[in-house]
Amino acid sequence: MSFAELLREAEPTADGFTLRIPETWHQGRTAYGGLTAALALEAALRIGGGDIPVLRSALISFVGPLAGDVRVTVRRLRSGRNAHWLAAEITGEGGVGLTAGFVFMRPGTSTLTLADRPPPADLIPPAQAKPLAATEFSPAFLHSHFDVRYALPRSPEKTPDVCRWVRPKELAGVSAMTSLLLTADALPPAVLPLLSPTARISSMTWQFNLLTSAPQTGDGWWLIRSIADQAGEGCSSERTTIWNADGIPMSSGMQAIALFD
């Protein structure tokens, strides 16, 4: 079942909707984080109505596992002239699994413009990039719902740096903004190449900032690169940048990862 089909099956409520997450969207014992974040965003858009502008920032906490029947609820925190704050929560059988704070803003004018996030110099275009093969360690959601290709030449050295081309297999019925958030968490943590394939890992928090008010890309492809800055005492801090197929930066973010190795 694609993301758009999940939304069509969702049962509306006064403050969001309910739905059942199928196992093909799982990542271990919980639903894929990009899926639950995108569900929270879609609920916020429905509750916010036509008066809210475009998403510019999201702060997401992965509180606990989510699977099967879930309820997505949204409440409006504040609506100003230029910015709107909405909070979302997803609960399942075990209680709260995700909380999210979304900031929607109208484009404005400023005397300051900075744009210094070039894509990797040795980037392989998606048409020439090799597909990432599925393995016994691949999460259920990845190859069921996404095409993934290597974006950089393979290196013999293991480094905390993961860079891939990723696109949803089903693009119809999903906006570019939601597609970007849905795809943004598809990479494994950047420290994974340094760990055992059986190491247990879990995302705790995710800051997601939009670098444009109108994200777009060619043929559905997003270039995602995640680099670990620091790891120790069971945690990893990682930076992520996403570009479109033309090499224009679309979003930046940071994740805190729990390591159980």
C-alpha positions as CSV (number, residue, x, y, z in Angstrom):
1,M,0.0,0.0,0.0
2,S,1.5,3.3,-1.1
3,F,1.5,6.5,1.1
4,A,-1.3,8.0,-1.0
5,E,-3.3,4.8,-0.5
6,L,-2.7,4.9,3.2
7,L,-4.1,8.5,3.3
8,R,-7.2,7.5,1.3
9,E,-7.9,4.7,3.8
10,A,-7.5,6.9,6.8
11,E,-10.6,7.6,8.9
12,P,-11.1,11.3,9.6
13,T,-11.6,12.5,13.2
14,A,-12.3,15.9,14.7
15,D,-8.5,16.5,15.3
16,G,-6.8,14.3,12.8
17,F,-7.4,10.7,11.6
18,T,-6.8,7.0,12.4
19,L,-5.3,4.3,10.1
20,R,-3.5,1.0,10.2
21,I,0.2,0.9,9.2
22,P,1.0,-2.3,7.2
23,E,4.1,-4.3,7.8
24,T,5.6,-3.2,4.5
25,W,6.2,0.2,6.1
26,H,8.0,-1.2,9.1
27,Q,11.6,-0.6,10.2
28,G,12.3,-3.4,12.7
29,R,9.5,-3.4,15.3
30,T,8.2,0.1,14.5
31,A,7.0,2.0,11.5
32,Y,9.5,3.8,9.3
33,G,10.2,7.3,10.8
34,G,9.7,9.1,7.5
35,L,6.3,7.6,7.2
36,T,5.1,8.6,10.6
37,A,6.5,12.1,10.2
38,A,4.8,12.5,6.9
39,L,1.5,11.3,8.4
40,A,1.8,13.9,11.1
41,L,2.4,16.6,8.5
42,E,-0.6,15.5,6.4
43,A,-2.8,15.6,9.5
44,A,-1.4,19.1,10.4
45,L,-2.3,20.3,6.8
46,R,-5.8,19.0,7.1
47,I,-6.4,20.5,10.5
48,G,-4.7,23.8,9.6
49,G,-6.9,24.3,6.6
50,G,-6.3,26.6,3.8
51,D,-5.1,29.5,5.9
52,I,-1.7,28.0,6.8
53,P,1.2,28.8,4.5
54,V,4.1,26.4,3.6
55,L,6.2,24.2,6.0
56,R,9.6,25.7,6.9
57,S,10.6,23.6,9.9
58,A,9.8,20.5,11.9
59,L,11.0,19.1,15.2
60,I,10.2,15.4,15.6
61,S,10.7,13.1,18.5
62,F,10.5,9.4,18.1
63,V,9.2,8.5,21.5
64,G,8.3,4.8,21.1
65,P,7.4,2.1,18.6
66,L,4.4,2.5,16.3
67,A,2.7,-0.3,14.4
68,G,-0.7,-1.5,13.4
69,D,-3.6,0.8,14.4
70,V,-2.6,4.4,15.2
71,R,-4.3,7.7,15.9
72,V,-2.9,11.0,14.6
73,T,-4.0,14.1,16.4
74,V,-3.2,17.8,15.8
75,R,-3.7,21.0,17.8
76,R,-3.0,24.5,16.8
77,L,-0.5,26.2,19.1
78,R,-0.4,29.7,17.7
79,S,-1.3,31.6,14.5
80,G,0.5,34.8,13.7
81,R,0.5,37.1,10.7
82,N,3.4,35.3,9.1
83,A,3.9,32.0,11.0
84,H,1.7,29.2,12.3
85,W,2.7,26.6,14.9
86,L,0.9,23.2,15.0
87,A,1.7,20.2,17.2
88,A,1.0,16.6,16.2
89,E,1.0,13.4,18.1
90,I,0.7,9.8,17.0
91,T,-0.4,7.1,19.5
92,G,-0.6,3.4,19.1
93,E,-1.2,0.4,21.3
94,G,1.8,1.2,23.5
95,G,0.9,4.9,23.9
96,V,2.6,7.9,22.4
97,G,5.1,7.0,19.6
98,L,5.8,10.3,17.9
99,T,5.4,14.0,18.7
100,A,6.0,16.7,16.1
101,G,6.1,20.5,16.1
102,F,5.6,22.1,12.7
103,V,6.2,25.8,11.7
104,F,4.5,27.1,8.6
105,M,5.6,30.5,7.2
106,R,4.9,32.7,4.3
107,P,7.9,33.6,2.1
108,G,9.2,37.1,3.0
109,T,11.9,39.5,1.9
110,S,15.3,39.9,3.6
111,T,18.5,41.9,2.9
112,L,20.4,38.7,3.7
113,T,20.8,35.7,1.3
114,L,23.2,32.8,1.9
115,A,23.5,29.8,-0.3
116,D,26.6,27.6,0.3
117,R,25.5,24.0,0.3
118,P,27.0,22.5,-3.0
119,P,26.4,18.9,-3.7
120,P,29.4,16.5,-3.6
121,A,31.9,17.2,-6.3
122,D,32.2,13.5,-7.4
123,L,28.4,13.0,-7.6
124,I,27.1,10.2,-9.8
125,P,23.9,11.3,-11.7
126,P,20.9,9.1,-10.8
127,A,20.6,7.7,-14.4
128,Q,24.2,6.3,-14.1
129,A,24.1,5.3,-10.4
130,K,23.9,1.7,-9.4
131,P,20.9,0.4,-7.4
132,L,21.4,-0.5,-3.8
133,A,20.8,-4.3,-3.5
134,A,18.4,-5.6,-0.9
135,T,20.0,-7.8,1.9
136,E,18.8,-9.7,4.9
137,F,19.5,-6.6,7.0
138,S,17.5,-4.2,4.8
139,P,14.4,-2.8,6.6
140,A,11.0,-3.9,5.2
141,F,10.0,-0.4,4.1
142,L,13.1,0.5,2.0
143,H,12.9,-1.7,-1.1
144,S,9.1,-2.0,-0.8
145,H,8.5,1.7,-1.3
146,F,11.7,3.4,-2.5
147,D,14.2,3.2,-5.3
148,V,17.7,3.7,-3.8
149,R,21.0,4.2,-5.7
150,Y,24.6,4.9,-4.8
151,A,25.4,8.6,-5.3
152,L,29.1,8.5,-4.8
153,P,31.9,6.2,-5.9
154,R,32.5,3.3,-3.5
155,S,35.3,3.9,-1.0
156,P,37.4,1.1,0.5
157,E,37.5,3.0,3.8
158,K,34.6,2.8,6.2
159,T,33.5,6.4,7.2
160,P,30.5,7.8,9.0
161,D,29.2,9.3,5.7
162,V,26.2,7.9,3.7
163,C,25.1,9.4,0.4
164,R,22.3,8.0,-1.7
165,W,19.8,8.9,-4.4
166,V,16.3,8.0,-3.1
167,R,12.8,8.3,-4.6
168,P,9.4,6.9,-3.7
169,K,8.2,4.2,-6.1
170,E,4.7,5.7,-6.1
171,L,4.7,9.5,-6.8
172,A,1.0,10.0,-7.7
173,G,-1.2,11.7,-5.2
174,V,1.6,13.0,-2.9
175,S,2.8,16.6,-2.9
176,A,6.5,17.4,-3.4
177,M,6.7,18.7,0.2
178,T,5.3,15.6,1.7
179,S,7.4,13.4,-0.6
180,L,10.5,15.2,0.6
181,L,9.7,14.5,4.3
182,L,8.6,11.0,3.5
183,T,11.9,10.3,1.8
184,A,14.2,12.3,4.1
185,D,14.7,9.6,6.8
186,A,15.3,6.7,4.3
187,L,19.1,6.5,4.9
188,P,20.5,4.4,7.7
189,P,22.4,6.4,10.4
190,A,25.8,7.6,9.1
191,V,27.6,5.6,11.8
192,L,26.2,2.3,10.5
193,P,29.2,1.5,8.3
194,L,31.4,1.5,11.4
195,L,29.1,-0.9,13.3
196,S,28.1,-4.5,13.1
197,P,25.2,-5.2,10.6
198,T,23.3,-6.5,13.6
199,A,23.8,-3.5,15.8
200,R,20.6,-2.0,17.2
201,I,20.0,1.7,16.5
202,S,17.1,4.1,17.1
203,S,16.4,7.7,16.1
204,M,15.5,9.9,19.0
205,T,15.0,13.4,17.7
206,W,15.0,14.9,14.2
207,Q,15.2,18.6,13.2
208,F,14.1,19.2,9.6
209,N,14.5,22.7,8.1
210,L,13.3,23.6,4.6
211,L,15.7,25.7,2.5
212,T,13.0,26.6,0.0
213,S,9.3,27.3,0.2
214,A,8.6,25.2,-2.9
215,P,10.7,22.0,-3.0
216,Q,10.7,20.3,-6.4
217,T,12.9,17.7,-8.1
218,G,13.2,15.9,-11.4
219,D,11.8,12.4,-11.8
220,G,11.2,12.1,-8.1
221,W,14.9,11.8,-7.1
222,W,16.2,13.3,-3.9
223,L,20.0,13.3,-3.1
224,I,20.4,12.6,0.7
225,R,23.8,12.8,2.5
226,S,24.2,12.1,6.2
227,I,27.4,12.7,8.1
228,A,28.1,11.8,11.8
229,D,29.8,14.6,13.7
230,Q,30.2,12.8,17.0
231,A,29.5,9.4,18.5
232,G,30.0,8.2,22.1
233,E,28.3,7.1,25.2
234,G,25.6,5.3,23.2
235,C,24.6,8.4,21.1
236,S,25.5,9.8,17.7
237,S,24.8,13.3,16.4
238,E,24.4,13.5,12.6
239,R,23.9,16.2,10.0
240,T,21.8,15.7,6.8
241,T,21.4,17.7,3.7
242,I,19.0,17.0,0.8
243,W,19.4,18.3,-2.7
244,N,17.1,17.9,-5.7
245,A,18.1,16.3,-9.0
246,D,19.6,19.6,-10.2
247,G,21.9,19.9,-7.2
248,I,19.8,22.6,-5.5
249,P,19.7,22.3,-1.7
250,M,16.2,21.6,-0.5
251,S,16.5,20.9,3.3
252,S,19.0,20.5,6.1
253,G,18.6,18.6,9.3
254,M,20.1,17.0,12.4
255,Q,19.3,13.7,14.1
256,A,20.2,12.3,17.5
257,I,20.7,8.5,17.3
258,A,20.7,6.0,20.1
259,L,23.3,3.2,19.6
260,F,22.9,-0.3,21.2
261,D,26.1,-2.0,19.9
